[in-house]
Amino acid sequence: MKQRFYKLNNLSIKHKVIALLLVISIVPSIGLGLLTGYTVERILEKQAADHTLQLIGQVNKTLESYMNNMQNVSYLLSMDPEIERFLTTSTQPNTEDGRYSIKQFMQGLSTLYPEIAGILVVNSNGQFISNELYPKSDNNLSKESWYKEAVENEGIFTIVGHPKDRNITSHINYEDDEVVTVVRAILEPETQKVMGVVLIDLKLRVIAEATKNIRLGKSGYLMVIDQNGESIYTPANPLVVNPPTRLLEEEDSGDFSETIDDQGFQFIYQKLPFTNWTTVGIFSTDESVYEVRTIHFYVICFVFFVCLFGITASYYLSNSMSKPIFQLMSSMKEVESGNLSIQYESGRQDEIGMLGKSFNHMIMKINELLLLTEKQERQKREAELRSLQAHIKPHFLYNTLDTISWMARKRGAEDVSDVVTALSRLFRIGLNKGHDIIYLKEEITHIQSYLSIQKARYRDKLKYSIDVKEAFQDVQILKLVLQPIVENAIYHGIKERKGPGHIAITAKEVDECLLLTVSDDGKGIPKDKLTMLNERLDSLYKEQDQKVNFGYGMMNVQARIKLTYGENYGLQIDSLPDVGTTVTIRLPIHRK
């Protein structure tokens, strides 16, 4: 046994994959086909029976609702005072107003319940009142069979069924098979003596509407029979004219099959306890047999295609796995021989492709490690040189500017000395030993130095004001965010303005954020150009072929702010032509 297992382990991956795919695809498919063919017929029969019973249950609820309405109408009629006077009077003492009131009451019930074809109330003397029904002859209505049946049931609501040979007709002249008659005797409460009978005709149309839209398969239908097996409702052109008598002998609900005139039929039925009617679903068994054969055909086709696909896929997948593995093994042998320039070339994204990428990455790291010592020494020497230059250049620049300022003051050129001093402060804060984050007071000092230099150039044409409260002086912000904004305000706002212009710089806190505002009363920006600038600021959009000379410094500021603080911070430009421009810088409040 161990020897066989050892031989199985020694099989190639290709053959293992082929065997595995054939086992897990073809064998279960064949078993599934056999199991499906065995159970599908029973499942279809059960589903058909359950579905039909659900439909029959819905129809029965509708029919029960109609009969409950008829019973409630009979109770309402028996409790009406005018009808009670009519039933207890032996002669005809009722006034015309009383009869008119009763007919109006009956008409109102017919309107409330449109399924009612007519209402008739007969007292023990054979006298009647109705809204739609009247006798065909002068015969006493108390002698009618339906009247006697109501009396025999002693006040119990009774369904007579289709009327037969009764001495009653209606204004609409309904046929006997177009209505279903229900009756109830009205008893005197104390003596239990019959005072009269209420007769109500129910339109068969409402029963037909509840059943005719229910289709069972292609040709199946529903029908309703009473407790004697007589038809209450049967659709036109029925498959079975006379349903089997065993429907009356079976339980309250169920199903069975029976052959009638050499044709098999499935009968599914459910009885209505209130009316003792039975709703029957009838359809041909050939329909279910046809569905079973169709499913068997599809199952066989499915198994065939699964087997065909499984064999093809197993060979394809096994080759797709074994071939790149052999290629990778060949590359590894090249590396073992000392060839570190070899690369595994494959566009695969699966585990084998990832293994190949790891192999290439390993070769690259080996080559990098061979050059690491030389590269580190070279970087060390370059870093020392840059550090020395960074140390010497700022000090040399500051000392030179201080010398120029001292010489200017010695010769009385105070304005030149002020400009040089401002330039020195400008460079000191701008360089700031390479730090990118400074205090707001340092940024304000830097912008004051810049404005002093620009004031010396533009003189009375440029005026400015800076309003920053002491509480914001220790807030840490990104360095050099104000100078590009102020520079744009001067060159594109104040410079283009006729007469002197003013630049205002303010700081305030809104929603736990620091808002720095640079406003000018210069030329302003056209609406279309302003929209383009704000869109570019939102998307950090930069294209060198755009012929726009305004805003490139602000683009750099926007990029630095978003890279440092995130997408919730940055610049917003507001402007109106000939009114000026306002640039708002939104920054977080950070204190040391």
C-alpha positions in Angstrom: 0.0 0.0 0.0 2.8 2.4 0.9 4.6 1.6 -2.3 1.5 2.4 -4.4 1.1 5.7 -2.5 4.7 6.5 -3.1 4.3 5.9 -6.9 1.2 8.1 -6.8 3.2 10.9 -5.2 5.9 10.5 -7.9 3.4 11.3 -10.7 3.9 14.7 -12.4 1.8 17.7 -11.5 0.3 17.5 -15.0 -1.1 14.0 -14.5 -2.3 14.8 -11.0 -4.2 17.8 -12.1 -5.9 15.9 -14.9 -6.9 13.1 -12.6 -8.2 15.5 -10.0 -10.3 17.5 -12.4 -11.8 14.4 -14.0 -12.8 13.1 -10.5 -14.2 16.3 -9.1 -16.1 17.3 -12.3 -17.3 14.2 -14.2 -18.1 11.8 -11.4 -20.3 14.2 -9.5 -22.0 15.3 -12.7 -23.0 11.8 -13.5 -24.3 11.2 -10.0 -26.1 14.5 -10.0 -27.8 13.6 -13.3 -29.0 10.3 -12.0 -30.2 11.8 -8.7 -32.0 14.6 -10.6 -33.7 12.2 -12.9 -34.9 10.1 -10.0 -36.3 13.0 -7.9 -37.5 15.6 -10.4 -40.8 13.9 -11.2 -41.8 13.8 -7.5 -40.6 17.3 -6.9 -42.6 18.6 -9.8 -45.8 16.8 -8.7 -45.4 18.2 -5.1 -44.7 21.7 -6.3 -47.7 21.6 -8.7 -49.9 20.3 -5.9 -48.7 22.9 -3.4 -49.0 25.7 -5.9 -52.5 24.7 -7.0 -53.6 24.4 -3.3 -52.3 27.9 -2.7 -54.3 29.2 -5.7 -57.4 27.3 -4.5 -56.9 28.7 -1.0 -56.9 32.2 -2.4 -60.1 31.5 -4.4 -61.8 29.9 -1.3 -61.0 33.0 0.8 -62.7 35.2 -1.8 -65.7 32.9 -2.0 -65.9 32.7 1.8 -65.8 36.5 1.9 -68.7 36.8 -0.5 -70.8 34.3 1.6 -69.9 36.1 4.8 -71.1 39.3 3.2 -74.4 37.7 2.3 -74.8 36.4 5.8 -74.1 39.8 7.3 -76.6 41.4 4.9 -79.3 38.9 6.1 -78.5 39.9 9.7 -78.8 43.6 8.8 -82.1 43.0 7.2 -83.5 41.1 10.1 -82.5 43.9 12.5 -84.1 46.7 10.5 -87.2 48.1 12.4 -89.2 48.7 9.3 -88.6 45.1 8.1 -89.4 43.8 11.6 -92.8 45.7 11.5 -93.4 44.2 8.0 -92.8 40.7 9.3 -94.9 41.0 12.4 -97.9 42.6 10.7 -100.5 40.0 9.5 -102.1 42.3 7.0 -100.7 45.2 5.0 -100.6 48.0 7.6 -97.2 49.3 6.3 -97.4 52.7 4.8 -96.0 53.5 1.4 -93.2 55.5 3.2 -92.3 52.4 5.2 -92.1 50.2 2.1 -90.1 52.9 0.3 -87.7 53.1 3.2 -87.2 49.3 3.1 -86.5 49.3 -0.6 -84.1 52.2 -0.2 -82.3 50.2 2.5 -82.1 47.1 0.2 -80.9 49.3 -2.6 -78.1 50.7 -0.4 -77.0 47.2 0.5 -76.9 46.2 -3.2 -74.8 49.3 -3.8 -72.4 48.5 -0.9 -72.2 44.8 -2.0 -72.2 44.8 -5.9 -72.1 41.0 -5.9 -75.8 41.0 -4.8 -78.2 40.4 -7.7 -81.3 40.9 -5.7 -82.9 40.9 -2.2 -86.3 39.5 -1.3 -88.0 39.5 2.2 -91.2 37.4 2.5 -93.3 37.2 5.7 -95.2 34.2 6.9 -98.3 35.3 5.0 -96.5 35.2 1.6 -96.3 39.0 1.3 -92.9 40.3 0.0 -90.8 43.4 -0.4 -87.8 43.5 -2.8 -85.6 46.0 -4.6 -85.1 43.8 -7.7 -87.1 40.6 -7.4 -90.8 39.9 -7.8 -93.1 36.8 -8.3 -93.9 35.5 -11.8 -97.4 34.7 -10.7 -99.8 35.3 -7.8 -98.8 32.1 -6.0 -98.0 32.4 -2.4 -94.2 32.6 -2.0 -94.3 30.9 1.4 -95.2 27.7 -0.5 -91.9 27.8 -2.4 -89.3 25.1 -1.8 -86.6 27.6 -0.9 -88.9 29.1 1.7 -89.6 25.7 3.3 -85.8 24.9 3.3 -85.1 28.1 5.1 -87.8 27.3 7.7 -86.5 23.8 8.2 -83.0 25.2 9.0 -84.5 27.4 11.8 -82.6 30.7 11.2 -79.4 29.1 10.0 -77.9 30.7 6.9 -78.4 28.3 4.1 -77.0 28.1 0.6 -79.6 26.8 -1.8 -77.4 26.9 -5.0 -78.7 27.6 -8.4 -82.5 28.2 -8.2 -84.7 25.6 -9.9 -88.3 26.2 -11.0 -88.9 29.0 -8.5 -91.7 31.6 -8.9 -89.3 34.5 -8.9 -87.8 36.7 -11.6 -85.9 40.0 -11.6 -85.8 43.2 -13.5 -82.5 42.3 -15.1 -84.0 38.8 -15.8 -81.0 36.7 -14.6 -81.1 33.1 -15.7 -81.1 30.3 -13.1 -77.5 29.4 -13.8 -76.4 33.0 -13.5 -77.1 33.3 -9.7 -76.6 31.4 -6.5 -79.4 31.7 -4.0 -78.9 31.9 -0.2 -81.8 32.1 2.4 -82.2 32.5 6.1 -85.4 32.3 8.2 -86.0 35.3 10.6 -87.2 34.0 14.0 -89.2 35.8 16.7 -86.6 36.1 19.5 -88.9 35.0 22.4 -91.0 32.3 20.8 -88.5 31.2 18.1 -91.4 31.3 15.6 -90.6 31.9 12.0 -91.7 35.5 11.0 -90.4 35.4 7.5 -87.5 34.5 5.2 -84.7 36.6 3.6 -83.7 35.5 0.1 -80.5 36.9 -1.5 -79.3 36.1 -5.0 -75.5 36.2 -5.5 -74.2 36.9 -9.0 -72.3 33.9 -10.4 -70.1 36.4 -12.2 -68.2 37.2 -9.1 -67.4 33.5 -8.6 -66.3 33.3 -12.3 -64.1 36.3 -11.9 -62.4 34.8 -8.9 -61.6 31.5 -10.7 -61.4 32.2 -14.4 -58.0 33.9 -14.3 -56.4 31.0 -12.5 -54.6 28.8 -15.0 -53.1 25.5 -14.2 -50.4 24.7 -16.7 -51.5 25.2 -20.4 -55.0 23.8 -20.2 -55.9 23.3 -16.5 -58.6 25.3 -14.7 -60.6 25.6 -11.5 -64.3 24.6 -11.0 -66.6 24.8 -7.9 -69.1 22.1 -7.0 -71.5 21.9 -4.1 -71.9 19.1 -1.4 -74.1 17.1 -3.8 -71.5 17.2 -6.6 -73.5 19.6 -8.7 -71.7 22.4 -10.5 -71.7 25.9 -9.0 -69.2 27.2 -11.5 -67.6 25.4 -14.5 -65.6 27.3 -17.2 -66.5 27.0 -20.9 -65.2 23.9 -22.7 -64.1 22.0 -19.6 -61.8 19.0 -19.9 -64.0 17.0 -17.5 -67.8 17.5 -17.7 -68.7 15.4 -14.7 -66.0 15.3 -12.0 -65.4 12.0 -10.1 -67.8 11.3 -7.2 -64.8 10.4 -5.0 -64.3 14.2 -4.6 -67.2 14.2 -2.2 -65.8 11.2 -0.3 -62.3 12.4 0.2 -60.9 14.5 3.0 -61.1 18.3 3.2 -58.1 18.8 0.9 -55.8 16.6 -1.2 -55.0 15.4 -4.7 -55.3 12.2 -6.8 -55.0 11.1 -10.3 -57.7 9.4 -12.4 -58.1 8.2 -16.0 -61.3 9.5 -17.8 -61.9 8.4 -21.4 -58.4 7.0 -21.7 -56.8 10.3 -20.6 -55.1 10.9 -17.3 -56.1 13.8 -15.1 -54.8 15.3 -11.9 -57.4 16.5 -9.4 -56.4 18.8 -6.6 -59.2 19.9 -4.3 -60.0 21.8 -1.1 -63.4 22.2 0.6 -64.9 25.4 2.0 -66.2 24.7 5.6 -68.7 27.6 5.5 -70.4 26.7 2.3 -69.6 22.9 2.0 -68.5 23.7 -1.6 -65.4 22.1 -3.1 -63.0 24.0 -5.3 -61.3 21.6 -7.7 -58.2 22.1 -9.9 -58.1 19.9 -12.9 -55.2 19.5 -15.4 -53.9 16.8 -17.7 -51.1 14.6 -16.4 -49.5 14.7 -19.9 -48.3 18.3 -19.1 -46.2 17.1 -16.1 -44.9 14.2 -18.0 -43.8 16.5 -20.8 -42.0 18.7 -18.3 -40.2 15.7 -16.7 -39.0 14.6 -20.2 -37.8 18.1 -20.9 -35.8 18.2 -17.7 -34.4 14.7 -18.4 -33.2 15.9 -21.8 -31.5 19.0 -20.3 -29.9 16.9 -17.5 -28.4 14.5 -20.1 -27.1 17.4 -22.2 -25.7 19.0 -19.1 -23.8 15.8 -18.1 -22.5 15.4 -21.7 -21.2 18.9 -21.9 -19.7 18.7 -18.4 -17.8 15.6 -19.3 -16.6 17.2 -22.6 -15.6 20.4 -20.8 -14.0 18.6 -17.9 -11.7 16.6 -20.1 -10.7 19.6 -22.2 -10.3 21.9 -19.2 -8.2 19.3 -17.3 -5.6 19.1 -20.1 -5.5 22.8 -20.7 -5.2 23.7 -16.9 -2.6 21.0 -16.3 -0.4 22.3 -19.2 -0.9 25.9 -18.1 0.4 25.0 -14.6 3.3 22.6 -15.5 4.8 24.5 -18.4 5.7 27.7 -16.5 7.0 25.7 -13.6 9.4 23.9 -15.9 10.5 27.4 -17.3 11.1 28.7 -13.8 13.2 25.6 -12.9 15.3 26.2 -16.0 15.9 29.8 -14.9 17.0 28.7 -11.5 19.5 26.3 -13.0 21.0 29.3 -14.9 21.4 31.2 -11.7 23.1 28.3 -10.0 25.6 28.3 -12.8 26.4 32.0 -12.1 24.3 33.8 -14.7 22.7 36.7 -12.7 21.3 38.4 -15.8 18.6 35.8 -16.4 15.0 37.0 -16.0 11.8 35.0 -15.9 9.5 36.4 -18.6 5.7 35.8 -18.1 2.6 37.9 -18.0 0.7 35.6 -15.6 -1.0 37.1 -12.5 -1.6 33.8 -10.6 0.6 32.3 -7.9 3.1 31.0 -10.5 3.4 34.5 -12.0 3.9 35.9 -8.5 6.6 33.3 -7.9 8.3 34.3 -11.1 8.1 38.0 -10.1 9.7 37.1 -6.7 12.4 35.2 -8.6 13.2 38.3 -10.7 13.1 40.5 -7.6 15.5 38.2 -5.8 18.0 38.4 -8.8 17.6 42.2 -8.8 18.3 42.3 -5.0 21.4 40.1 -5.4 22.8 42.5 -8.1 22.0 45.5 -5.9 23.8 43.9 -2.9 26.9 43.4 -5.0 27.1 47.1 -5.6 25.8 48.3 -2.2 29.2 49.0 -0.6 30.4 51.1 -3.5 27.1 53.0 -3.7 27.0 53.7 0.0 30.5 55.1 0.0 29.7 57.4 -2.9 26.5 58.6 -1.3 28.4 59.3 2.0 31.0 61.5 0.2 28.3 63.4 -1.6 26.3 64.0 1.6 29.4 65.4 3.3 30.0 67.7 0.4 26.3 69.0 0.4 26.4 69.5 4.1 29.6 71.6 3.9 28.1 73.7 1.1 24.8 74.2 2.9 26.8 75.4 6.0 29.0 77.8 4.1 26.7 79.4 1.6 24.0 80.9 3.9 26.5 82.4 6.3 28.5 83.9 3.4 25.3 85.4 2.0 24.2 86.8 5.3 27.6 88.3 6.1 27.8 89.9 2.7 24.3 91.5 3.0 25.2 92.8 6.5 28.3 94.4 5.1 26.4 96.1 2.3 23.8 97.4 4.9 26.6 98.7 7.1 28.3 100.5 4.2 25.0 102.1 3.1 24.2 103.4 6.5 27.8 104.8 6.8 27.2 106.8 3.6 23.8 108.0 4.7 21.8 105.8 2.3 19.2 104.7 4.9 16.7 103.5 2.2 19.3 101.2 0.7 20.2 99.9 4.1 16.5 99.1 4.9 16.1 97.3 1.6 19.2 95.2 2.2 18.2 94.4 5.8 14.8 93.3 4.5 16.4 91.1 1.9 18.6 89.6 4.6 15.6 88.7 6.7 13.9 87.4 3.6 16.7 85.0 2.9 17.1 83.9 6.5 13.5 82.9 6.9 13.4 81.5 3.3 16.4 79.2 3.9 15.6 78.5 7.6 18.2 75.7 7.8 16.1 73.5 5.4 13.0 73.4 7.7 9.6 73.5 5.9 7.4 74.2 9.0 7.8 77.6 10.7 5.8 79.8 13.1 3.2 82.1 11.7 5.1 85.1 13.2 8.1 84.1 11.2 6.0 83.9 8.0 4.6 87.4 8.8 8.1 88.7 9.3 9.1 87.2 5.9 6.2 88.7 4.1 6.8 92.1 5.8 10.4 92.0 4.5 9.1 91.1 1.0 6.6 93.9 1.0 9.3 96.4 2.3 11.4 95.5 -0.8 8.4 95.9 -3.1 7.4 99.2 -1.4 10.9 100.6 -2.1 10.2 99.7 -5.8 6.6 100.9 -6.2 6.6 103.6 -3.5 3.2 105.3 -3.2 1.5 103.0 -5.7 1.7 100.1 -3.2 0.0 100.2 0.2 -0.5 97.3 2.6 -1.8 96.3 6.0 -1.3 93.2 8.1 -3.8 92.2 10.8 -2.7 89.1 12.6 -3.7 88.7 16.3 -1.2 87.8 18.9 -3.0 84.5 19.6 -2.0 83.1 16.1 1.7 84.0 16.4 2.7 80.6 17.7 0.7 78.6 15.1 3.0 76.4 13.0 2.4 76.5 9.3 4.0 75.5 6.0 6.8 77.9 5.0 6.5 80.4 2.2 2.7 80.2 1.5 2.0 83.9 1.6 4.8 85.2 -0.7 3.5 83.7 -4.0 0.0 85.0 -3.2 1.2 88.5 -2.4 3.4 88.5 -5.5 0.4 87.6 -7.7 -1.6 90.4 -6.0 1.1 92.9 -6.9 2.0 91.9 -10.4 -1.5 91.0 -11.6 -3.7 93.2 -9.4 -2.0 96.4 -8.1 0.4 96.8 -11.1 -2.5 96.7 -13.6 -4.6 99.2 -11.6 -4.6 102.9 -12.3 -3.5 104.8 -9.2 -2.4 103.4 -5.9 -3.6 100.0 -4.6 -3.9 98.3 -1.3 -3.1 94.8 -0.1 -4.6 93.5 3.1 -3.4 90.4 4.9 -5.6 89.0 7.7 -5.8 85.8 9.9 -8.8 84.3 11.7 -10.1 81.0 13.0 -13.1 79.3 11.5 -14.3 75.8 12.3 -11.0 75.0 14.1 -9.0 76.0 11.0 -6.7 78.9 10.3 -7.9 81.1 7.4 -5.2 83.4 5.9 -6.6 86.0 3.5 -4.8 88.1 1.0 -7.0 90.7 -0.6 -6.3 93.4 -3.1 -8.3 96.1 -4.8 -6.6 95.6 -8.2 -7.8 94.7 -11.6 -9.6 91.5 -10.6 -10.0 88.3 -12.7 -12.6 87.6 -15.4 -15.2 85.0 -14.4 -14.2 82.4 -17.0 -10.5 82.7 -16.0 -11.4 82.5 -12.3 -13.4 79.3 -12.8 -10.5 77.7 -14.7 -8.1 78.7 -11.9 -10.3 77.3 -9.1 -10.7 74.0 -11.1 -7.0 73.7 -11.6 -6.4 74.4 -7.9 -8.9 71.6 -6.9 -7.3 69.1 -9.2 -3.7 70.3 -9.0 -3.9 70.6 -12.8 -0.7 71.7 -14.5 -0.1 71.8 -18.3 2.7 73.8 -19.7 0.8 74.4 -23.0 -1.8 76.6 -21.2 -1.1 80.2 -22.1 -1.9 81.6 -18.7 0.6 83.7 -16.9 -1.4 84.0 -13.7 -1.4 81.4 -10.9 1.6 79.1 -11.3 3.0 80.1 -8.0 -0.3 79.4 -6.3 -0.4 76.0 -8.0 2.9 75.1 -6.2 1.5 76.4 -2.9 -1.7 74.4 -3.4 0.3 71.3 -4.2 2.6 71.7 -1.1 -0.4 72.3 1.2 -2.4 69.3 0.0 0.7 67.0 0.1 1.4 68.2 3.7 -2.1 68.5 5.2 -4.4 66.6 3.0 -7.3 67.2 0.6 -9.4 69.3 3.1 -7.0 72.2 3.0 -5.7 74.6 0.3 -6.5 77.7 -1.7 -9.8 79.4 -2.8 -9.9 82.4 -5.1 -12.7 84.9 -5.2 -12.7 87.9 -7.6 -14.8 90.4 -9.4 -13.5 92.5 -12.4 -12.4 96.0 -11.5 -13.1 95.2 -7.8 -10.2 93.1 -6.8 -9.1 89.6 -5.8 -9.3 87.7 -2.5 -7.3 84.5 -2.0 -8.1 82.4 1.1 -5.6 79.9 2.5 -7.2 77.2 4.7 -4.7 75.5 7.1 -5.0 73.4 10.2 -4.1 75.0 13.6 -1.0 73.3 15.0 0.8 74.6 18.0 4.0 73.3 19.5 
